[in-house]
Amino acid sequence: MKIKFKLIRKTKKQKSFAQIRRHVKRYRRRRAMKRFMQKLGRPFRWLGRHLHWMRYLNPFHYLTRIDRYIIKKFIGTYIYSIILIISISIVFDINENLAKFTTNHAPLRAIVLDYYANFVPYFANLFSPLFVFIAVIFFTSKLAGNSEIIAMLASGLSFKRLMRPYFISAALIALLNYYLGSFVIPEGTVVRQNFEERYKNNKKITTAANVQLQVGHGIIAYLQQYDDNTKTGYGFSLDKFEKKKLVSHMTASVIHYDTISDSRYHWRAQNYKIRTLKGLREEIKTGSEIDTTIMMEPMDLVFFKGQQETFTSPELRAYISKQQERGSQNVVQYEVEYHKRIAMSFASFILTVIGASLSSRKRKGGMGLYLGIGLALSFAYILLQTISATFAINAGTPALLAEWIPNILYVFIAYFCWRQAPN
């Protein structure tokens, strides 16, 4: 018995006139929009034909896929190492200071926003060379273990060319570290130190005794006692010399710094006495109160630990110049801080070369050996930097030389590792 199958063709449902009109309107709108976009794109197409040379100004034009891959690995591992190590540091810091926070009734908002929000960038920037070294060794050893570096070199890529994305990443990190350390972190350090003074019992030095400084050419100021909390000095005298001869002598029992004045260096002296010497004649002027301008500020009178870390780099440079003009010798730690910010930025390049050269060769045993060597060299660099800074402050070594000694020594190590690297 034959079975016949009959195909049933489905017919499309005919559209109504309303649907056709909507379809025609939609089609006309799309066609009008297409024409408008074509007209709008004419200037851009003209620019593309006549300004094609501008593509060479795009920095990504010079990056290949391998470069982007290595930069992504470098930056990602660097950020990951910062998050990992700083998280551990925060846990230990909380465990150490929890009793102080509870005893002094520190609010949670202040702990998070005033202390740890400034704690993290400060220590991340301080140990940035360590994080760079660990990141380079970690991901380069992984690339070498997966034979990726062997494949890159076998394809005709030289080791020198392979280092290009490393140097680009190191330059980005160095610029970021310098900007944060010079302009952003000092402002946060002020907030963090105020929190520590209030809730961790880290009291700042707020008084000074027998302060003498040169506030101008031939002008010597002296304070018997100064209290920074009230911005008040006691036993004040101001001597002015011309051609090594005393021409004016001013004394005041109390002197206040005007913090609400629009101008700087504005002081108010009480119970003052001014003696003006003109040859054999002498003029004396006394009074209960007088406003005067003296080229000194409270920061010139009181010094506390870590004060140089609260200055931005332009403020540091101006402060050092002002103190050197006055003949002050208490500027070494400020010079050390200023040069350290620059030297630590260049350390990213040196440690990147050492880390990439050490870990780019595939060996048995994995990356444990490279991580150990990297940690040892990183801690040795930080230790050497601390020792050289101590020599600058206590032994009279020039601050510029002291801060660049670790970089100079590690340049020779980097050159040796570079020569031993695969090519």
Secondary structure, DSSP 8 states (H G I E B T S, - for coil): ----------------HHHHHHHHHHHHHHHHHHHHHHHHHHHHHHHHHH-GGGGGG-GGGG--HHHHHHHHHHHHHHHHHHHHHHHHHHHHHHHHHHHHHHHTT--HHIIIIIIIHHHHHHHHHHTHHHHHHHHHHHHHHHHHHTTHHHHHHHTT--HHHHTHHHHHHHHHHHHHHHHIIIIIHHHHHHHHHHHHHHHS------EEEEEEEEEETTEEEEEEEEETTTTEEEEEEEEEEETTEEEEEEEEEEEEE-TT-SSSSEEEEEEEEEEEEETTEEEEEEEEEEEEE-S--GGGT---TTGGGGS-HHHHHHHHHHHHHTT-STTHHHHHHHHHHHHHHHHHHHHHHHHHHHHSS--TTTTHHHHHHHHHHHHHHHHHHHHHHHHHHHS---HHHHHHHHHHHHHHHHHHHHHHS--
